[in-house]
Amino acid sequence: MKLFIVSDTHSKLQKVKDVYSKLRNIDMLIHLGDCEQDAYALEQDLGIDTISVKGNMDGSHSKEDYKILDTEYGKLLLTHGHMQQVKATVQNLRYLAEEQGCKAALFGHTHKPYFEEINGLYLINPGSLPLPTDGTQGSYAIVNTSKDELTASIVYYSELLHSMPEGEQKEKTATSKVEGGYLKNLLNNSDRF
């Protein structure tokens, strides 16, 4: 199964449509929240099976606002990530994925790509195509599942602008740690301490 993963589109869909027009053999679009109605619009406009979860901008304030996608590889946890506090740590996300018997957790909320494998559990955040906060022009993820493996790549929008054929895209892994909390930012970004 080949999955096109996006998050945090905030009603700005043109880059998602641009990317989709260049992709081949996509089985499903996964939208990881903010704004969930964008997923419905993309499903209708692109004619692709779509699954989505609610984000904080969709009024989600429940720890139960996640979905489990069964694939031939195993279960994938789909969540926006705000209720697991992913801007501070991925630990809560890991716990939820492990509790649900998942082999991967797909999340958004940070507007920054993240890809890490921890003890056999994949943590994947596609970043945001229209509103990135990592200094790039945006990113998305491609996840391929088979009976024996899961492969994933973070792909940057700038690569699309260079018209690289899909099969030649360079795999990017965003393993920089999630920045944490008010106090950490205060200590790290203030000249007063």
PyMOL commands that place a pseudoatom at each C-alpha (Angstrom):
pseudoatom trace, name=CA, resn=MET, resi=1, chain=A, elem=C, hetatm=0, pos=[0.000, 0.000, 0.000]
pseudoatom trace, name=CA, resn=LYS, resi=2, chain=A, elem=C, hetatm=0, pos=[1.333, 3.434, -0.929]
pseudoatom trace, name=CA, resn=LEU, resi=3, chain=A, elem=C, hetatm=0, pos=[0.196, 6.298, 1.308]
pseudoatom trace, name=CA, resn=PHE, resi=4, chain=A, elem=C, hetatm=0, pos=[0.473, 10.048, 0.665]
pseudoatom trace, name=CA, resn=ILE, resi=5, chain=A, elem=C, hetatm=0, pos=[0.610, 11.731, 4.096]
pseudoatom trace, name=CA, resn=VAL, resi=6, chain=A, elem=C, hetatm=0, pos=[-0.133, 15.419, 4.739]
pseudoatom trace, name=CA, resn=SER, resi=7, chain=A, elem=C, hetatm=0, pos=[-0.921, 17.513, 7.779]
pseudoatom trace, name=CA, resn=ASP, resi=8, chain=A, elem=C, hetatm=0, pos=[-1.659, 21.072, 8.840]
pseudoatom trace, name=CA, resn=THR, resi=9, chain=A, elem=C, hetatm=0, pos=[-3.038, 22.330, 5.536]
pseudoatom trace, name=CA, resn=HIS, resi=10, chain=A, elem=C, hetatm=0, pos=[-5.192, 25.034, 7.179]
pseudoatom trace, name=CA, resn=SER, resi=11, chain=A, elem=C, hetatm=0, pos=[-7.418, 25.432, 4.088]
pseudoatom trace, name=CA, resn=LYS, resi=12, chain=A, elem=C, hetatm=0, pos=[-4.431, 26.026, 1.787]
pseudoatom trace, name=CA, resn=LEU, resi=13, chain=A, elem=C, hetatm=0, pos=[-4.626, 23.086, -0.615]
pseudoatom trace, name=CA, resn=GLN, resi=14, chain=A, elem=C, hetatm=0, pos=[-2.808, 24.110, -3.794]
pseudoatom trace, name=CA, resn=LYS, resi=15, chain=A, elem=C, hetatm=0, pos=[0.576, 22.609, -2.857]
pseudoatom trace, name=CA, resn=VAL, resi=16, chain=A, elem=C, hetatm=0, pos=[-1.100, 19.317, -1.916]
pseudoatom trace, name=CA, resn=LYS, resi=17, chain=A, elem=C, hetatm=0, pos=[-2.798, 19.238, -5.325]
pseudoatom trace, name=CA, resn=ASP, resi=18, chain=A, elem=C, hetatm=0, pos=[0.485, 20.125, -7.075]
pseudoatom trace, name=CA, resn=VAL, resi=19, chain=A, elem=C, hetatm=0, pos=[2.280, 17.275, -5.331]
pseudoatom trace, name=CA, resn=TYR, resi=20, chain=A, elem=C, hetatm=0, pos=[-0.496, 14.757, -5.952]
pseudoatom trace, name=CA, resn=SER, resi=21, chain=A, elem=C, hetatm=0, pos=[-0.452, 15.541, -9.685]
pseudoatom trace, name=CA, resn=LYS, resi=22, chain=A, elem=C, hetatm=0, pos=[3.196, 14.374, -9.792]
pseudoatom trace, name=CA, resn=LEU, resi=23, chain=A, elem=C, hetatm=0, pos=[2.734, 11.164, -7.780]
pseudoatom trace, name=CA, resn=ARG, resi=24, chain=A, elem=C, hetatm=0, pos=[1.920, 7.737, -9.190]
pseudoatom trace, name=CA, resn=ASN, resi=25, chain=A, elem=C, hetatm=0, pos=[0.133, 4.688, -7.788]
pseudoatom trace, name=CA, resn=ILE, resi=26, chain=A, elem=C, hetatm=0, pos=[-1.081, 6.301, -4.556]
pseudoatom trace, name=CA, resn=ASP, resi=27, chain=A, elem=C, hetatm=0, pos=[-3.566, 4.054, -2.745]
pseudoatom trace, name=CA, resn=MET, resi=28, chain=A, elem=C, hetatm=0, pos=[-4.704, 6.481, -0.072]
pseudoatom trace, name=CA, resn=LEU, resi=29, chain=A, elem=C, hetatm=0, pos=[-4.326, 10.051, 1.168]
pseudoatom trace, name=CA, resn=ILE, resi=30, chain=A, elem=C, hetatm=0, pos=[-3.960, 10.462, 4.913]
pseudoatom trace, name=CA, resn=HIS, resi=31, chain=A, elem=C, hetatm=0, pos=[-4.664, 13.902, 6.401]
pseudoatom trace, name=CA, resn=LEU, resi=32, chain=A, elem=C, hetatm=0, pos=[-3.490, 14.302, 9.988]
pseudoatom trace, name=CA, resn=GLY, resi=33, chain=A, elem=C, hetatm=0, pos=[-5.622, 17.258, 11.020]
pseudoatom trace, name=CA, resn=ASP, resi=34, chain=A, elem=C, hetatm=0, pos=[-5.831, 21.019, 10.916]
pseudoatom trace, name=CA, resn=CYS, resi=35, chain=A, elem=C, hetatm=0, pos=[-8.188, 21.330, 9.035]
pseudoatom trace, name=CA, resn=GLU, resi=36, chain=A, elem=C, hetatm=0, pos=[-10.151, 18.107, 8.667]
pseudoatom trace, name=CA, resn=GLN, resi=37, chain=A, elem=C, hetatm=0, pos=[-12.598, 19.587, 6.133]
pseudoatom trace, name=CA, resn=ASP, resi=38, chain=A, elem=C, hetatm=0, pos=[-9.577, 19.897, 3.811]
pseudoatom trace, name=CA, resn=ALA, resi=39, chain=A, elem=C, hetatm=0, pos=[-9.417, 16.096, 3.712]
pseudoatom trace, name=CA, resn=TYR, resi=40, chain=A, elem=C, hetatm=0, pos=[-12.994, 15.911, 2.463]
pseudoatom trace, name=CA, resn=ALA, resi=41, chain=A, elem=C, hetatm=0, pos=[-12.307, 18.569, -0.183]
pseudoatom trace, name=CA, resn=LEU, resi=42, chain=A, elem=C, hetatm=0, pos=[-9.160, 16.766, -1.341]
pseudoatom trace, name=CA, resn=GLU, resi=43, chain=A, elem=C, hetatm=0, pos=[-10.971, 13.436, -1.508]
pseudoatom trace, name=CA, resn=GLN, resi=44, chain=A, elem=C, hetatm=0, pos=[-13.632, 14.964, -3.723]
pseudoatom trace, name=CA, resn=ASP, resi=45, chain=A, elem=C, hetatm=0, pos=[-11.266, 17.057, -5.886]
pseudoatom trace, name=CA, resn=LEU, resi=46, chain=A, elem=C, hetatm=0, pos=[-8.611, 14.359, -6.366]
pseudoatom trace, name=CA, resn=GLY, resi=47, chain=A, elem=C, hetatm=0, pos=[-10.870, 11.309, -6.409]
pseudoatom trace, name=CA, resn=ILE, resi=48, chain=A, elem=C, hetatm=0, pos=[-8.700, 9.368, -3.952]
pseudoatom trace, name=CA, resn=ASP, resi=49, chain=A, elem=C, hetatm=0, pos=[-9.623, 7.351, -0.873]
pseudoatom trace, name=CA, resn=THR, resi=50, chain=A, elem=C, hetatm=0, pos=[-8.874, 9.541, 2.128]
pseudoatom trace, name=CA, resn=ILE, resi=51, chain=A, elem=C, hetatm=0, pos=[-8.738, 9.037, 5.864]
pseudoatom trace, name=CA, resn=SER, resi=52, chain=A, elem=C, hetatm=0, pos=[-8.400, 11.921, 8.292]
pseudoatom trace, name=CA, resn=VAL, resi=53, chain=A, elem=C, hetatm=0, pos=[-8.286, 12.799, 11.969]
pseudoatom trace, name=CA, resn=LYS, resi=54, chain=A, elem=C, hetatm=0, pos=[-9.269, 15.964, 13.791]
pseudoatom trace, name=CA, resn=GLY, resi=55, chain=A, elem=C, hetatm=0, pos=[-6.681, 18.455, 14.969]
pseudoatom trace, name=CA, resn=ASN, resi=56, chain=A, elem=C, hetatm=0, pos=[-6.751, 21.195, 17.569]
pseudoatom trace, name=CA, resn=MET, resi=57, chain=A, elem=C, hetatm=0, pos=[-8.077, 23.678, 14.965]
pseudoatom trace, name=CA, resn=ASP, resi=58, chain=A, elem=C, hetatm=0, pos=[-10.961, 21.260, 14.319]
pseudoatom trace, name=CA, resn=GLY, resi=59, chain=A, elem=C, hetatm=0, pos=[-12.129, 21.495, 17.922]
pseudoatom trace, name=CA, resn=SER, resi=60, chain=A, elem=C, hetatm=0, pos=[-10.568, 18.220, 18.999]
pseudoatom trace, name=CA, resn=HIS, resi=61, chain=A, elem=C, hetatm=0, pos=[-9.936, 18.114, 22.724]
pseudoatom trace, name=CA, resn=SER, resi=62, chain=A, elem=C, hetatm=0, pos=[-10.260, 14.388, 23.342]
pseudoatom trace, name=CA, resn=LYS, resi=63, chain=A, elem=C, hetatm=0, pos=[-7.488, 11.875, 23.797]
pseudoatom trace, name=CA, resn=GLU, resi=64, chain=A, elem=C, hetatm=0, pos=[-9.724, 9.496, 21.824]
pseudoatom trace, name=CA, resn=ASP, resi=65, chain=A, elem=C, hetatm=0, pos=[-9.416, 11.568, 18.611]
pseudoatom trace, name=CA, resn=TYR, resi=66, chain=A, elem=C, hetatm=0, pos=[-7.189, 9.124, 16.783]
pseudoatom trace, name=CA, resn=LYS, resi=67, chain=A, elem=C, hetatm=0, pos=[-7.725, 6.328, 14.293]
pseudoatom trace, name=CA, resn=ILE, resi=68, chain=A, elem=C, hetatm=0, pos=[-6.059, 3.009, 13.625]
pseudoatom trace, name=CA, resn=LEU, resi=69, chain=A, elem=C, hetatm=0, pos=[-5.374, 2.047, 10.019]
pseudoatom trace, name=CA, resn=ASP, resi=70, chain=A, elem=C, hetatm=0, pos=[-4.899, -1.672, 9.400]
pseudoatom trace, name=CA, resn=THR, resi=71, chain=A, elem=C, hetatm=0, pos=[-2.334, -2.413, 6.699]
pseudoatom trace, name=CA, resn=GLU, resi=72, chain=A, elem=C, hetatm=0, pos=[-0.686, -5.599, 5.526]
pseudoatom trace, name=CA, resn=TYR, resi=73, chain=A, elem=C, hetatm=0, pos=[2.353, -4.564, 7.585]
pseudoatom trace, name=CA, resn=GLY, resi=74, chain=A, elem=C, hetatm=0, pos=[0.354, -3.963, 10.754]
pseudoatom trace, name=CA, resn=LYS, resi=75, chain=A, elem=C, hetatm=0, pos=[-1.551, -1.226, 12.535]
pseudoatom trace, name=CA, resn=LEU, resi=76, chain=A, elem=C, hetatm=0, pos=[-0.723, 2.461, 11.999]
pseudoatom trace, name=CA, resn=LEU, resi=77, chain=A, elem=C, hetatm=0, pos=[-1.799, 5.045, 14.568]
pseudoatom trace, name=CA, resn=LEU, resi=78, chain=A, elem=C, hetatm=0, pos=[-3.158, 8.241, 13.004]
pseudoatom trace, name=CA, resn=THR, resi=79, chain=A, elem=C, hetatm=0, pos=[-3.381, 11.303, 15.243]
pseudoatom trace, name=CA, resn=HIS, resi=80, chain=A, elem=C, hetatm=0, pos=[-2.859, 15.030, 15.039]
pseudoatom trace, name=CA, resn=GLY, resi=81, chain=A, elem=C, hetatm=0, pos=[-0.615, 14.868, 18.093]
pseudoatom trace, name=CA, resn=HIS, resi=82, chain=A, elem=C, hetatm=0, pos=[-1.726, 17.876, 20.123]
pseudoatom trace, name=CA, resn=MET, resi=83, chain=A, elem=C, hetatm=0, pos=[-3.341, 15.692, 22.803]
pseudoatom trace, name=CA, resn=GLN, resi=84, chain=A, elem=C, hetatm=0, pos=[-0.096, 13.715, 23.077]
pseudoatom trace, name=CA, resn=GLN, resi=85, chain=A, elem=C, hetatm=0, pos=[1.848, 17.001, 23.441]
pseudoatom trace, name=CA, resn=VAL, resi=86, chain=A, elem=C, hetatm=0, pos=[4.179, 16.230, 20.535]
pseudoatom trace, name=CA, resn=LYS, resi=87, chain=A, elem=C, hetatm=0, pos=[5.600, 19.743, 20.534]
pseudoatom trace, name=CA, resn=ALA, resi=88, chain=A, elem=C, hetatm=0, pos=[7.250, 18.892, 23.856]
pseudoatom trace, name=CA, resn=THR, resi=89, chain=A, elem=C, hetatm=0, pos=[8.000, 15.163, 23.541]
pseudoatom trace, name=CA, resn=VAL, resi=90, chain=A, elem=C, hetatm=0, pos=[7.137, 12.102, 21.459]
pseudoatom trace, name=CA, resn=GLN, resi=91, chain=A, elem=C, hetatm=0, pos=[7.014, 9.897, 24.560]
pseudoatom trace, name=CA, resn=ASN, resi=92, chain=A, elem=C, hetatm=0, pos=[3.212, 10.112, 25.004]
pseudoatom trace, name=CA, resn=LEU, resi=93, chain=A, elem=C, hetatm=0, pos=[2.770, 9.322, 21.312]
pseudoatom trace, name=CA, resn=ARG, resi=94, chain=A, elem=C, hetatm=0, pos=[4.997, 6.258, 21.677]
pseudoatom trace, name=CA, resn=TYR, resi=95, chain=A, elem=C, hetatm=0, pos=[2.990, 5.050, 24.667]
pseudoatom trace, name=CA, resn=LEU, resi=96, chain=A, elem=C, hetatm=0, pos=[-0.313, 5.429, 22.816]
pseudoatom trace, name=CA, resn=ALA, resi=97, chain=A, elem=C, hetatm=0, pos=[1.010, 3.597, 19.754]
pseudoatom trace, name=CA, resn=GLU, resi=98, chain=A, elem=C, hetatm=0, pos=[2.391, 0.772, 21.883]
pseudoatom trace, name=CA, resn=GLU, resi=99, chain=A, elem=C, hetatm=0, pos=[-0.855, 0.503, 23.893]
pseudoatom trace, name=CA, resn=GLN, resi=100, chain=A, elem=C, hetatm=0, pos=[-2.789, 0.145, 20.627]
pseudoatom trace, name=CA, resn=GLY, resi=101, chain=A, elem=C, hetatm=0, pos=[-0.398, -2.475, 19.210]
pseudoatom trace, name=CA, resn=CYS, resi=102, chain=A, elem=C, hetatm=0, pos=[0.737, -0.220, 16.363]
pseudoatom trace, name=CA, resn=LYS, resi=103, chain=A, elem=C, hetatm=0, pos=[3.938, -0.512, 14.361]
pseudoatom trace, name=CA, resn=ALA, resi=104, chain=A, elem=C, hetatm=0, pos=[3.957, 3.168, 13.385]
pseudoatom trace, name=CA, resn=ALA, resi=105, chain=A, elem=C, hetatm=0, pos=[2.507, 6.453, 14.584]
pseudoatom trace, name=CA, resn=LEU, resi=106, chain=A, elem=C, hetatm=0, pos=[1.694, 9.155, 12.034]
pseudoatom trace, name=CA, resn=PHE, resi=107, chain=A, elem=C, hetatm=0, pos=[1.163, 12.625, 13.479]
pseudoatom trace, name=CA, resn=GLY, resi=108, chain=A, elem=C, hetatm=0, pos=[1.195, 16.338, 12.682]
pseudoatom trace, name=CA, resn=HIS, resi=109, chain=A, elem=C, hetatm=0, pos=[0.726, 19.518, 14.743]
pseudoatom trace, name=CA, resn=THR, resi=110, chain=A, elem=C, hetatm=0, pos=[4.339, 20.737, 14.766]
pseudoatom trace, name=CA, resn=HIS, resi=111, chain=A, elem=C, hetatm=0, pos=[4.441, 21.864, 11.100]
pseudoatom trace, name=CA, resn=LYS, resi=112, chain=A, elem=C, hetatm=0, pos=[7.933, 20.285, 11.004]
pseudoatom trace, name=CA, resn=PRO, resi=113, chain=A, elem=C, hetatm=0, pos=[8.841, 16.903, 9.530]
pseudoatom trace, name=CA, resn=TYR, resi=114, chain=A, elem=C, hetatm=0, pos=[10.010, 14.184, 11.869]
pseudoatom trace, name=CA, resn=PHE, resi=115, chain=A, elem=C, hetatm=0, pos=[10.983, 10.613, 11.114]
pseudoatom trace, name=CA, resn=GLU, resi=116, chain=A, elem=C, hetatm=0, pos=[12.490, 8.260, 13.642]
pseudoatom trace, name=CA, resn=GLU, resi=117, chain=A, elem=C, hetatm=0, pos=[12.466, 4.555, 14.404]
pseudoatom trace, name=CA, resn=ILE, resi=118, chain=A, elem=C, hetatm=0, pos=[12.596, 3.648, 18.092]
pseudoatom trace, name=CA, resn=ASN, resi=119, chain=A, elem=C, hetatm=0, pos=[12.759, -0.033, 19.013]
pseudoatom trace, name=CA, resn=GLY, resi=120, chain=A, elem=C, hetatm=0, pos=[10.815, -1.079, 15.914]
pseudoatom trace, name=CA, resn=LEU, resi=121, chain=A, elem=C, hetatm=0, pos=[8.182, 1.685, 16.186]
pseudoatom trace, name=CA, resn=TYR, resi=122, chain=A, elem=C, hetatm=0, pos=[8.187, 4.291, 13.404]
pseudoatom trace, name=CA, resn=LEU, resi=123, chain=A, elem=C, hetatm=0, pos=[7.260, 7.892, 14.284]
pseudoatom trace, name=CA, resn=ILE, resi=124, chain=A, elem=C, hetatm=0, pos=[6.435, 9.938, 11.199]
pseudoatom trace, name=CA, resn=ASN, resi=125, chain=A, elem=C, hetatm=0, pos=[5.340, 13.563, 10.901]
pseudoatom trace, name=CA, resn=PRO, resi=126, chain=A, elem=C, hetatm=0, pos=[5.030, 14.830, 7.306]
pseudoatom trace, name=CA, resn=GLY, resi=127, chain=A, elem=C, hetatm=0, pos=[5.386, 18.472, 8.338]
pseudoatom trace, name=CA, resn=SER, resi=128, chain=A, elem=C, hetatm=0, pos=[3.180, 21.006, 6.589]
pseudoatom trace, name=CA, resn=LEU, resi=129, chain=A, elem=C, hetatm=0, pos=[3.143, 21.782, 2.872]
pseudoatom trace, name=CA, resn=PRO, resi=130, chain=A, elem=C, hetatm=0, pos=[1.550, 25.252, 3.055]
pseudoatom trace, name=CA, resn=LEU, resi=131, chain=A, elem=C, hetatm=0, pos=[2.724, 26.453, 6.486]
pseudoatom trace, name=CA, resn=PRO, resi=132, chain=A, elem=C, hetatm=0, pos=[6.100, 24.906, 7.384]
pseudoatom trace, name=CA, resn=THR, resi=133, chain=A, elem=C, hetatm=0, pos=[7.987, 26.124, 10.444]
pseudoatom trace, name=CA, resn=ASP, resi=134, chain=A, elem=C, hetatm=0, pos=[11.335, 24.552, 9.577]
pseudoatom trace, name=CA, resn=GLY, resi=135, chain=A, elem=C, hetatm=0, pos=[12.554, 27.145, 7.071]
pseudoatom trace, name=CA, resn=THR, resi=136, chain=A, elem=C, hetatm=0, pos=[11.707, 25.033, 4.008]
pseudoatom trace, name=CA, resn=GLN, resi=137, chain=A, elem=C, hetatm=0, pos=[8.991, 25.406, 1.386]
pseudoatom trace, name=CA, resn=GLY, resi=138, chain=A, elem=C, hetatm=0, pos=[7.027, 22.575, 3.008]
pseudoatom trace, name=CA, resn=SER, resi=139, chain=A, elem=C, hetatm=0, pos=[7.057, 18.794, 3.143]
pseudoatom trace, name=CA, resn=TYR, resi=140, chain=A, elem=C, hetatm=0, pos=[4.951, 15.649, 3.005]
pseudoatom trace, name=CA, resn=ALA, resi=141, chain=A, elem=C, hetatm=0, pos=[5.550, 11.953, 3.581]
pseudoatom trace, name=CA, resn=ILE, resi=142, chain=A, elem=C, hetatm=0, pos=[5.261, 8.857, 1.446]
pseudoatom trace, name=CA, resn=VAL, resi=143, chain=A, elem=C, hetatm=0, pos=[4.773, 5.594, 3.336]
pseudoatom trace, name=CA, resn=ASN, resi=144, chain=A, elem=C, hetatm=0, pos=[4.889, 2.207, 1.614]
pseudoatom trace, name=CA, resn=THR, resi=145, chain=A, elem=C, hetatm=0, pos=[3.722, -0.899, 3.420]
pseudoatom trace, name=CA, resn=SER, resi=146, chain=A, elem=C, hetatm=0, pos=[4.059, -4.524, 2.490]
pseudoatom trace, name=CA, resn=LYS, resi=147, chain=A, elem=C, hetatm=0, pos=[3.643, -7.729, 4.437]
pseudoatom trace, name=CA, resn=ASP, resi=148, chain=A, elem=C, hetatm=0, pos=[7.266, -7.630, 5.560]
pseudoatom trace, name=CA, resn=GLU, resi=149, chain=A, elem=C, hetatm=0, pos=[8.195, -3.960, 5.841]
pseudoatom trace, name=CA, resn=LEU, resi=150, chain=A, elem=C, hetatm=0, pos=[7.308, -0.310, 6.096]
pseudoatom trace, name=CA, resn=THR, resi=151, chain=A, elem=C, hetatm=0, pos=[9.380, 2.273, 4.247]
pseudoatom trace, name=CA, resn=ALA, resi=152, chain=A, elem=C, hetatm=0, pos=[8.886, 5.978, 4.622]
pseudoatom trace, name=CA, resn=SER, resi=153, chain=A, elem=C, hetatm=0, pos=[10.372, 9.155, 3.296]
pseudoatom trace, name=CA, resn=ILE, resi=154, chain=A, elem=C, hetatm=0, pos=[9.958, 12.820, 4.017]
pseudoatom trace, name=CA, resn=VAL, resi=155, chain=A, elem=C, hetatm=0, pos=[9.874, 14.695, 0.728]
pseudoatom trace, name=CA, resn=TYR, resi=156, chain=A, elem=C, hetatm=0, pos=[10.361, 18.442, 0.460]
pseudoatom trace, name=CA, resn=TYR, resi=157, chain=A, elem=C, hetatm=0, pos=[8.273, 20.619, -1.844]
pseudoatom trace, name=CA, resn=SER, resi=158, chain=A, elem=C, hetatm=0, pos=[11.436, 22.176, -3.286]
pseudoatom trace, name=CA, resn=GLU, resi=159, chain=A, elem=C, hetatm=0, pos=[12.292, 18.748, -4.741]
pseudoatom trace, name=CA, resn=LEU, resi=160, chain=A, elem=C, hetatm=0, pos=[9.002, 18.847, -6.649]
pseudoatom trace, name=CA, resn=LEU, resi=161, chain=A, elem=C, hetatm=0, pos=[9.957, 22.253, -8.063]
pseudoatom trace, name=CA, resn=HIS, resi=162, chain=A, elem=C, hetatm=0, pos=[13.101, 20.696, -9.520]
pseudoatom trace, name=CA, resn=SER, resi=163, chain=A, elem=C, hetatm=0, pos=[10.839, 18.195, -11.321]
pseudoatom trace, name=CA, resn=MET, resi=164, chain=A, elem=C, hetatm=0, pos=[12.595, 15.113, -10.045]
pseudoatom trace, name=CA, resn=PRO, resi=165, chain=A, elem=C, hetatm=0, pos=[10.826, 11.943, -11.142]
pseudoatom trace, name=CA, resn=GLU, resi=166, chain=A, elem=C, hetatm=0, pos=[9.126, 10.365, -8.149]
pseudoatom trace, name=CA, resn=GLY, resi=167, chain=A, elem=C, hetatm=0, pos=[11.341, 7.282, -8.093]
pseudoatom trace, name=CA, resn=GLU, resi=168, chain=A, elem=C, hetatm=0, pos=[14.472, 9.437, -7.860]
pseudoatom trace, name=CA, resn=GLN, resi=169, chain=A, elem=C, hetatm=0, pos=[13.450, 11.554, -4.870]
pseudoatom trace, name=CA, resn=LYS, resi=170, chain=A, elem=C, hetatm=0, pos=[16.035, 11.551, -2.159]
pseudoatom trace, name=CA, resn=GLU, resi=171, chain=A, elem=C, hetatm=0, pos=[14.907, 10.047, 1.109]
pseudoatom trace, name=CA, resn=LYS, resi=172, chain=A, elem=C, hetatm=0, pos=[15.087, 12.551, 3.907]
pseudoatom trace, name=CA, resn=THR, resi=173, chain=A, elem=C, hetatm=0, pos=[14.882, 11.628, 7.536]
pseudoatom trace, name=CA, resn=ALA, resi=174, chain=A, elem=C, hetatm=0, pos=[13.945, 14.355, 9.917]
pseudoatom trace, name=CA, resn=THR, resi=175, chain=A, elem=C, hetatm=0, pos=[15.352, 13.072, 13.163]
pseudoatom trace, name=CA, resn=SER, resi=176, chain=A, elem=C, hetatm=0, pos=[15.912, 16.360, 14.903]
pseudoatom trace, name=CA, resn=LYS, resi=177, chain=A, elem=C, hetatm=0, pos=[14.368, 16.155, 18.327]
pseudoatom trace, name=CA, resn=VAL, resi=178, chain=A, elem=C, hetatm=0, pos=[11.048, 17.830, 19.021]
pseudoatom trace, name=CA, resn=GLU, resi=179, chain=A, elem=C, hetatm=0, pos=[11.609, 21.120, 20.783]
pseudoatom trace, name=CA, resn=GLY, resi=180, chain=A, elem=C, hetatm=0, pos=[10.143, 21.219, 24.239]
pseudoatom trace, name=CA, resn=GLY, resi=181, chain=A, elem=C, hetatm=0, pos=[8.178, 23.540, 26.384]
pseudoatom trace, name=CA, resn=TYR, resi=182, chain=A, elem=C, hetatm=0, pos=[8.144, 27.072, 27.642]
pseudoatom trace, name=CA, resn=LEU, resi=183, chain=A, elem=C, hetatm=0, pos=[10.879, 26.651, 30.242]
pseudoatom trace, name=CA, resn=LYS, resi=184, chain=A, elem=C, hetatm=0, pos=[13.282, 24.965, 27.818]
pseudoatom trace, name=CA, resn=ASN, resi=185, chain=A, elem=C, hetatm=0, pos=[12.699, 27.705, 25.237]
pseudoatom trace, name=CA, resn=LEU, resi=186, chain=A, elem=C, hetatm=0, pos=[13.180, 30.359, 27.871]
pseudoatom trace, name=CA, resn=LEU, resi=187, chain=A, elem=C, hetatm=0, pos=[16.478, 28.854, 28.996]
pseudoatom trace, name=CA, resn=ASN, resi=188, chain=A, elem=C, hetatm=0, pos=[17.750, 28.156, 25.486]
pseudoatom trace, name=CA, resn=ASN, resi=189, chain=A, elem=C, hetatm=0, pos=[16.589, 31.320, 23.762]
pseudoatom trace, name=CA, resn=SER, resi=190, chain=A, elem=C, hetatm=0, pos=[17.019, 34.003, 26.363]
pseudoatom trace, name=CA, resn=ASP, resi=191, chain=A, elem=C, hetatm=0, pos=[20.132, 36.014, 27.111]
pseudoatom trace, name=CA, resn=ARG, resi=192, chain=A, elem=C, hetatm=0, pos=[18.856, 36.658, 30.655]
pseudoatom trace, name=CA, resn=PHE, resi=193, chain=A, elem=C, hetatm=0, pos=[20.056, 33.301, 32.005]
for i in range(1, 193): cmd.bond("trace and resi %d" % i, "trace and resi %d" % (i + 1))
show_as sticks, trace
zoom trace
